[in-house]
Amino acid sequence: MTLYRQLLSGMLLLLIVLIFGVFVVQFQTTKDFLQLQQENELDNTINSVGMALTPTLIKKTWSRQSHLSMRHLTVAFIKQ
């Protein structure tokens, strides 16, 4: 094998190794980014649902408290 062929095959092997290394690093970086994006989207969805349900939950809590208060007053009035 001539020196030219040895250098050419060595450079091609080095190029293939470097391309594979870049592919592995890029794949890992993309995987981490997508995982972080998914966590952020989940947090945003949870916050949106919580904000959407807050008025309903507050109304139900107030109505339940007012209902309990009226019931308590009614029972207290009847006992007198």
Long-range contacts (C-beta under 8 A, 24 or more apart in sequence): none
